[in-house]
């Protein structure tokens, strides 16, 4: 379809000359400049099998990520509004033919309840998720939910940024969505392979490959500054999916001057009555998964790579070292499950897929900090209009960290004061002290002033 050139992708995958280890090493060296890679160069790195070169790949991906974003890990949680859906995706428990799933659409009061729960946990940014339904997930309901969430304030603590993962919209409807004050609009193509896409979507509006593929174009044309793309790994060969995903990123950058703000890399996980999820057609092993994450980081170094709680804690830790920069934490994949459902059996009856990481936000924050990563709750760029091409300019030049690190430390301090357990607070305070010692004197003084404001009771302080 248009810019997704399947024959060209397969010509790269089947080109034995791209198995050259000297070429692989040369491209890894080139990637250290943080200027990105071509599709062919990315294909070369996907062919790496030598364990020593793989380690060099992972190390370089971590190095490039930290060169642009530092040691920060942006943290968010999904909030599902409804699991009612008219599509019949073979990998999703929400599929219309799943008669065993307990269907639920939140009332605005229930939206408030879940959002308040997440605020009290310490979250500052949410991703709203809906099944596709003309009535249960219409824009009016989404707008009311967003308005209610933004209105909540618990002793100075609130949700400061809402991203949206919704079905594709027309340009006019994207303009309405923008008026709600969302941050990033996110949607996954699921599979870029045309025939696989058709098989996996036997009925429903999602069957229209082109309408979904061009959703980001329409969103950007409607004035939404930041968009997030993704693929569901396991439906087709991971090399094809990775290269097609990069083709999409390159196309957006070429046409609009900005690439995707984020790229998500979910892997198929078991889901109730979802045949493709229970037996993935092209299951991706952990090493290949880590490799594709590293290649995406080196190919589009400016993007935020999002890792969900589909994966187990042990693998998530490894992927932090391969270029991941954003993670969900303390997540649930079902509507109303944060406040109301504490029974795993009940939750399994309404969730979209099984989670691999069941830890609380506090446990994840402590773990990240002990690993040397700065948990970031910062949302300053979106209130300071550093979005779209302004954000891309800072990210591509490697200057975004100069702004983000002080803001991230300030919001982390806010989390430690308001939400952290005593153990996490102790670990976090020591971490902040070490991070301040690493900063140059001017930046350190600015950061200390922000932290002092937080200690004195101010909230949501940032540059």
C-alpha positions as semicolon CSV with decimal commas, in nm:
position;residue;x (nm);y (nm);z (nm)
1;X;0,000;0,000;0,000
2;X;0,161;0,319;-0,124
3;X;0,475;0,378;0,084
4;X;0,480;0,030;0,242
5;X;0,679;-0,137;-0,036
6;X;0,651;-0,510;0,041
7;X;0,868;-0,633;-0,250
8;X;1,148;-0,396;-0,148
9;X;1,127;-0,506;0,215
10;X;1,149;-0,872;0,116
11;X;1,441;-0,798;-0,119
12;X;1,630;-0,665;0,184
13;X;1,532;-0,957;0,406
14;X;1,645;-1,208;0,145
15;X;1,968;-1,032;0,049
16;X;2,246;-1,260;0,175
17;X;2,505;-0,984;0,131
18;X;2,350;-0,812;0,433
19;X;2,480;-1,092;0,656
20;X;2,834;-0,950;0,631
21;X;2,966;-0,905;0,986
22;X;3,212;-0,631;0,887
23;X;2,923;-0,438;0,734
24;X;2,719;-0,489;1,051
25;X;3,002;-0,346;1,263
26;X;3,047;-0,049;1,028
27;X;2,679;0,040;1,053
28;X;2,682;0,013;1,433
29;X;2,974;0,258;1,434
30;X;2,783;0,493;1,207
31;X;2,476;0,471;1,434
32;X;2,676;0,615;1,724
33;X;2,642;0,959;1,560
34;X;2,268;0,947;1,653
35;X;2,164;1,064;1,306
36;X;1,956;0,761;1,221
37;X;1,988;0,482;0,964
38;X;1,847;0,399;0,623
39;X;1,609;0,109;0,571
40;X;1,885;-0,101;0,416
41;X;2,119;-0,029;0,707
42;X;1,844;-0,126;0,949
43;X;1,796;-0,453;0,758
44;X;2,168;-0,525;0,795
45;X;2,145;-0,490;1,174
46;X;1,836;-0,713;1,190
47;X;2,052;-0,991;1,041
48;X;2,302;-0,989;1,328
49;X;2,340;-1,333;1,485
50;X;2,695;-1,319;1,627
51;X;2,654;-1,280;2,007
52;X;2,948;-1,039;2,032
53;X;2,809;-0,810;1,762
54;X;2,466;-0,833;1,925
55;X;2,612;-0,707;2,251
56;X;2,776;-0,422;2,062
57;X;2,439;-0,343;1,904
58;X;2,263;-0,335;2,244
59;X;2,537;-0,126;2,402
60;X;2,521;0,127;2,116
61;X;2,141;0,149;2,136
62;X;2,164;0,228;2,508
63;X;2,438;0,481;2,440
64;X;2,234;0,658;2,170
65;X;1,920;0,661;2,382
66;X;2,106;0,818;2,674
67;X;2,280;1,066;2,446
68;X;1,939;1,205;2,349
69;X;1,713;1,128;2,646
70;X;1,957;1,064;2,928
71;X;1,879;0,790;3,179
72;X;1,513;0,890;3,202
73;X;1,224;0,646;3,171
74;X;0,891;0,819;3,115
75;X;0,611;0,649;3,310
76;X;0,240;0,630;3,229
77;X;-0,064;0,406;3,275
78;X;-0,345;0,308;3,036
79;X;-0,705;0,377;3,130
80;X;-0,959;0,172;2,937
81;X;-1,297;0,340;2,880
82;X;-1,477;0,046;2,718
83;X;-1,412;-0,307;2,596
84;X;-1,714;-0,304;2,365
85;X;-1,593;-0,334;2,006
86;X;-1,742;-0,393;1,660
87;X;-1,419;-0,537;1,516
88;X;-1,328;-0,905;1,508
89;X;-0,948;-0,900;1,543
90;X;-0,820;-1,254;1,584
91;X;-0,557;-1,151;1,843
92;X;-0,779;-0,949;2,078
93;X;-1,014;-1,053;2,359
94;X;-1,236;-0,752;2,280
95;X;-1,329;-0,904;1,940
96;X;-1,701;-0,894;1,871
97;X;-1,727;-1,273;1,838
98;X;-1,597;-1,330;2,191
99;X;-1,925;-1,403;2,364
100;X;-1,759;-1,501;2,693
101;X;-1,604;-1,159;2,755
102;X;-1,788;-0,950;3,009
103;X;-1,856;-0,619;2,833
104;X;-1,821;-0,297;3,026
105;X;-1,830;0,073;2,942
106;X;-1,738;0,314;3,219
107;X;-1,972;0,586;3,334
108;X;-1,812;0,928;3,381
109;X;-1,822;0,861;3,757
110;X;-1,631;0,537;3,702
111;X;-1,381;0,722;3,483
112;X;-1,332;0,961;3,773
113;X;-1,288;0,673;4,017
114;X;-1,017;0,505;3,809
115;X;-0,841;0,835;3,740
116;X;-0,842;0,929;4,109
117;X;-0,696;0,589;4,193
118;X;-0,413;0,647;3,945
119;X;-0,351;1,001;4,072
120;X;-0,320;0,870;4,427
121;X;-0,068;0,614;4,303
122;X;0,141;0,899;4,164
123;X;0,065;0,892;3,793
124;X;0,074;1,219;3,597
125;X;0,004;1,096;3,245
126;X;-0,254;0,852;3,111
127;X;-0,325;0,676;2,786
128;X;-0,698;0,650;2,716
129;X;-0,789;0,329;2,532
130;X;-1,122;0,227;2,376
131;X;-1,261;-0,054;2,171
132;X;-1,410;0,071;1,844
133;X;-1,784;0,134;1,871
134;X;-1,996;0,414;1,717
135;X;-2,198;0,467;2,036
136;X;-1,999;0,332;2,331
137;X;-1,673;0,498;2,221
138;X;-1,796;0,807;2,038
139;X;-1,609;1,138;2,052
140;X;-1,865;1,300;2,280
141;X;-1,803;1,035;2,547
142;X;-1,425;1,053;2,499
143;X;-1,437;1,432;2,533
144;X;-1,642;1,413;2,853
145;X;-1,401;1,157;2,998
146;X;-1,098;1,373;2,917
147;X;-1,264;1,684;3,061
148;X;-1,347;1,501;3,383
149;X;-0,994;1,361;3,422
150;X;-0,828;1,698;3,363
151;X;-1,060;1,858;3,621
152;X;-0,944;1,631;3,903
153;X;-0,702;1,766;4,162
154;X;-0,605;1,585;4,480
155;X;-0,395;1,812;4,701
156;X;-0,210;1,952;4,402
157;X;-0,173;1,613;4,236
158;X;-0,341;1,563;3,901
159;X;-0,323;1,409;3,555
160;X;-0,127;1,656;3,346
161;X;-0,126;1,484;3,012
162;X;-0,373;1,250;2,844
163;X;-0,273;1,059;2,532
164;X;-0,537;0,881;2,326
165;X;-0,539;0,539;2,159
166;X;-0,858;0,549;1,953
167;X;-0,988;0,413;1,624
168;X;-0,894;0,610;1,309
169;X;-1,087;0,932;1,255
170;X;-1,160;1,173;0,973
171;X;-0,970;1,502;0,960
172;X;-1,273;1,688;1,098
173;X;-1,307;1,443;1,388
174;X;-0,933;1,465;1,458
175;X;-0,980;1,841;1,493
176;X;-1,246;1,773;1,755
177;X;-1,014;1,531;1,935
178;X;-0,740;1,795;1,935
179;X;-0,979;2,043;2,097
180;X;-1,002;1,811;2,400
181;X;-0,638;1,891;2,484
182;X;-0,485;1,551;2,421
183;X;-0,110;1,500;2,399
184;X;-0,015;1,224;2,155
185;X;-0,261;1,045;1,929
186;X;-0,159;0,681;1,914
187;X;-0,268;0,397;1,692
188;X;-0,103;0,073;1,582
189;X;-0,122;-0,070;1,232
190;X;-0,097;-0,409;1,408
191;X;0,054;-0,568;1,095
192;X;0,188;-0,380;0,794
193;X;0,171;-0,698;0,585
194;X;-0,138;-0,649;0,370
195;X;-0,255;-1,011;0,339
196;X;-0,186;-1,084;0,706
197;X;-0,378;-0,769;0,802
198;X;-0,679;-0,890;0,604
199;X;-0,667;-1,236;0,763
200;X;-0,638;-1,095;1,115
201;X;-0,931;-0,856;1,063
202;X;-1,205;-1,066;0,902
203;X;-1,483;-0,817;0,973
204;X;-1,548;-0,469;1,107
205;X;-1,427;-0,122;1,003
206;X;-1,071;-0,208;1,109
207;X;-1,050;-0,432;0,801
208;X;-0,979;-0,117;0,593
209;X;-0,596;-0,126;0,579
210;X;-0,554;0,209;0,402
211;X;-0,790;0,400;0,632
212;X;-0,584;0,287;0,929
213;X;-0,246;0,336;0,759
214;X;-0,318;0,699;0,675
215;X;-0,470;0,786;1,015
216;X;-0,148;0,961;1,120
217;X;-0,148;1,175;0,806
218;X;-0,502;1,290;0,883
219;X;-0,419;1,353;1,250
220;X;-0,120;1,571;1,159
221;X;-0,323;1,751;0,894
222;X;-0,584;1,821;1,162
223;X;-0,323;1,994;1,378
224;X;-0,243;1,719;1,629
225;X;0,126;1,780;1,692
226;X;0,242;1,439;1,813
227;X;0,151;1,093;1,684
228;X;0,255;0,746;1,794
229;X;0,274;0,440;1,571
230;X;0,331;0,074;1,646
231;X;0,309;-0,288;1,533
232;X;0,193;-0,601;1,712
233;X;0,488;-0,836;1,688
234;X;0,409;-1,202;1,632
235;X;0,161;-1,180;1,344
236;X;0,425;-1,187;1,069
237;X;0,805;-1,219;1,045
238;X;0,954;-0,964;1,285
239;X;1,208;-0,841;1,029
240;X;0,931;-0,750;0,785
241;X;0,727;-0,579;1,057
242;X;1,024;-0,380;1,187
243;X;1,125;-0,256;0,842
244;X;0,767;-0,166;0,751
245;X;0,728;0,019;1,079
246;X;1,045;0,216;0,998
247;X;0,911;0,286;0,648
248;X;0,607;0,444;0,813
249;X;0,828;0,655;1,039
250;X;1,043;0,769;0,748
251;X;0,734;0,856;0,541
252;X;0,588;1,076;0,816
253;X;0,921;1,253;0,861
254;X;0,950;1,308;0,484
255;X;0,596;1,442;0,438
256;X;0,550;1,642;0,758
257;X;0,902;1,717;0,877
258;X;0,841;1,527;1,200
259;X;0,858;1,156;1,259
260;X;0,652;0,965;1,515
261;X;0,673;1,103;1,869
262;X;0,661;0,744;1,989
263;X;0,685;0,390;1,856
264;X;0,522;0,105;2,047
265;X;0,648;-0,250;2,024
266;X;0,385;-0,476;2,184
267;X;0,433;-0,851;2,149
268;X;0,143;-1,096;2,122
269;X;0,025;-1,220;2,461
270;X;-0,252;-1,469;2,541
271;X;-0,604;-1,326;2,524
272;X;-0,940;-1,491;2,585
273;X;-1,084;-1,658;2,274
274;X;-0,828;-1,492;2,048
275;X;-0,674;-1,768;1,832
276;X;-0,380;-1,566;1,698
277;X;-0,285;-1,458;2,049
278;X;-0,295;-1,810;2,191
279;X;-0,079;-1,946;1,906
280;X;0,116;-1,657;1,748
281;X;0,176;-1,724;1,375
282;X;0,532;-1,585;1,401
283;X;0,629;-1,583;1,769
284;X;0,922;-1,352;1,844
285;X;1,185;-1,488;2,084
286;X;1,338;-1,262;2,350
287;X;1,671;-1,207;2,174
288;X;1,505;-1,114;1,844
289;X;1,269;-0,885;2,034
290;X;1,557;-0,710;2,206
291;X;1,736;-0,682;1,870
292;X;1,444;-0,517;1,693
293;X;1,409;-0,265;1,978
294;X;1,777;-0,174;1,944
295;X;1,748;-0,139;1,566
296;X;1,447;0,092;1,597
297;X;1,638;0,305;1,847
298;X;1,934;0,341;1,610
299;X;1,720;0,394;1,298
300;X;1,500;0,667;1,450
301;X;1,698;0,785;1,754
302;X;1,466;1,078;1,827
303;X;1,155;0,870;1,893
304;X;1,021;0,751;2,227
305;X;1,011;0,370;2,232
306;X;0,723;0,248;2,446
307;X;0,729;-0,081;2,636
308;X;0,409;-0,204;2,797
309;X;0,347;-0,435;3,092
310;X;0,281;-0,720;2,849
311;X;0,642;-0,823;2,916
312;X;0,776;-0,975;3,238
313;X;0,993;-0,766;3,473
314;X;1,314;-0,954;3,387
315;X;1,284;-0,885;3,015
316;X;1,169;-0,528;3,072
317;X;1,494;-0,463;3,260
318;X;1,693;-0,597;2,965
319;X;1,499;-0,386;2,717
320;X;1,577;-0,070;2,916
321;X;1,934;-0,138;2,807
322;X;1,835;-0,170;2,440
323;X;1,682;0,174;2,389
324;X;1,338;0,177;2,554
325;X;1,250;0,524;2,687
326;X;0,884;0,503;2,797
327;X;0,710;0,238;3,008
328;X;0,369;0,169;3,152
329;X;0,358;0,074;3,519
330;X;0,093;-0,056;3,757
331;X;-0,124;-0,120;3,450
332;X;-0,453;-0,295;3,387
333;X;-0,597;-0,379;3,043
334;X;-0,965;-0,367;3,129
335;X;-1,220;-0,092;3,200
336;X;-1,286;-0,009;3,564
337;X;-1,025;-0,250;3,699
338;X;-0,809;-0,006;3,893
339;X;-1,052;0,076;4,171
340;X;-1,312;-0,196;4,152
341;X;-1,139;-0,521;4,061
342;X;-0,878;-0,687;4,279
343;X;-0,963;-1,042;4,177
344;X;-0,750;-1,182;3,892
345;X;-1,024;-1,427;3,790
346;X;-1,277;-1,146;3,752
347;X;-1,026;-0,930;3,571
348;X;-0,950;-1,206;3,321
349;X;-1,315;-1,194;3,214
350;X;-1,292;-0,833;3,092
351;X;-0,926;-0,771;3,004
352;X;-0,784;-0,725;2,654
353;X;-0,478;-0,945;2,705
354;X;-0,275;-1,100;2,986
355;X;-0,011;-0,888;3,154
356;X;0,341;-1,003;3,229
357;X;0,432;-0,739;3,487
358;X;0,187;-0,717;3,777
359;X;0,399;-0,495;4,001
360;X;0,264;-0,173;4,151
361;X;0,385;0,166;4,033
362;X;0,588;0,201;4,354
363;X;0,764;-0,131;4,295
364;X;0,847;-0,038;3,936
365;X;0,977;0,306;4,038
366;X;1,204;0,157;4,304
367;X;1,334;-0,106;4,063
368;X;1,407;0,149;3,788
369;X;1,588;0,374;4,034
370;X;1,801;0,089;4,165
371;X;1,894;0,006;3,805
372;X;2,019;0,362;3,756
373;X;1,722;0,500;3,563
374;X;1,537;0,820;3,646
375;X;1,158;0,760;3,661
376;X;1,011;1,062;3,485
377;X;0,661;1,192;3,551
378;X;0,738;1,517;3,369
379;X;0,483;1,663;3,126
380;X;0,640;2,008;3,091
381;X;0,695;1,999;2,714
382;X;0,325;1,977;2,645
383;X;0,233;2,278;2,860
384;X;0,530;2,474;2,723
385;X;0,431;2,405;2,361
386;X;0,747;2,205;2,296
387;X;0,556;1,965;2,072
388;X;0,557;1,868;1,707
389;X;0,844;2,021;1,511
390;X;0,972;2,212;1,818
391;X;1,013;1,888;2,011
392;X;1,162;1,708;1,711
393;X;1,421;1,982;1,663
394;X;1,533;1,944;2,024
395;X;1,527;1,563;2,013
396;X;1,708;1,526;1,681
397;X;1,978;1,768;1,791
398;X;2,024;1,590;2,124
399;X;1,932;1,898;2,325
400;X;1,604;1,778;2,475
401;X;1,782;1,628;2,778
402;X;1,912;1,967;2,888
403;X;1,553;2,069;2,951
404;X;1,406;1,737;3,055
405;X;1,649;1,621;3,323
406;X;1,585;1,910;3,568
407;X;1,210;1,880;3,515
408;X;1,220;1,502;3,556
409;X;1,413;1,528;3,883
410;X;1,164;1,784;4,016
411;X;0,861;1,567;3,934
412;X;1,039;1,261;4,072
413;X;1,090;1,453;4,397
414;X;0,720;1,532;4,394
415;X;0,643;1,160;4,359
416;X;0,875;1,072;4,648
417;X;0,706;1,325;4,878
418;X;0,347;1,248;4,785
419;X;0,329;0,883;4,684
420;X;0,638;0,672;4,754
421;X;0,670;0,404;5,018
422;X;0,936;0,462;5,282
423;X;1,173;0,217;5,112
424;X;1,129;0,374;4,768
425;X;1,165;0,721;4,919
426;X;1,499;0,626;5,072
427;X;1,628;0,479;4,746
428;X;1,494;0,775;4,550
429;X;1,648;1,043;4,769
430;X;1,990;0,883;4,735
431;X;1,939;0,862;4,361
432;X;1,851;1,232;4,329
433;X;2,161;1,326;4,525
434;X;2,380;1,123;4,288
435;X;2,208;1,269;3,981
436;X;2,267;1,624;4,104
437;X;2,635;1,551;4,154
438;X;2,659;1,450;3,787
439;X;2,523;1,784;3,660
440;X;2,729;2,087;3,568
441;X;2,711;2,373;3,820
442;X;2,464;2,592;3,627
443;X;2,219;2,308;3,557
444;X;2,263;2,176;3,909
445;X;2,171;2,511;4,065
446;X;1,860;2,541;3,846
447;X;1,756;2,188;3,935
448;X;1,813;2,244;4,306
449;X;1,589;2,551;4,290
450;X;1,311;2,347;4,129
451;X;1,348;2,073;4,390
452;X;1,343;2,330;4,671
453;X;1,012;2,464;4,539
454;X;0,870;2,112;4,551
455;X;1,000;2,063;4,905
456;X;0,833;2,391;5,003
457;X;0,496;2,265;4,885
458;X;0,475;2,380;4,525
459;X;0,358;2,125;4,268
460;X;0,397;2,093;3,893
461;X;0,707;2,313;3,870
462;X;0,912;2,302;3,551
463;X;1,120;2,491;3,299
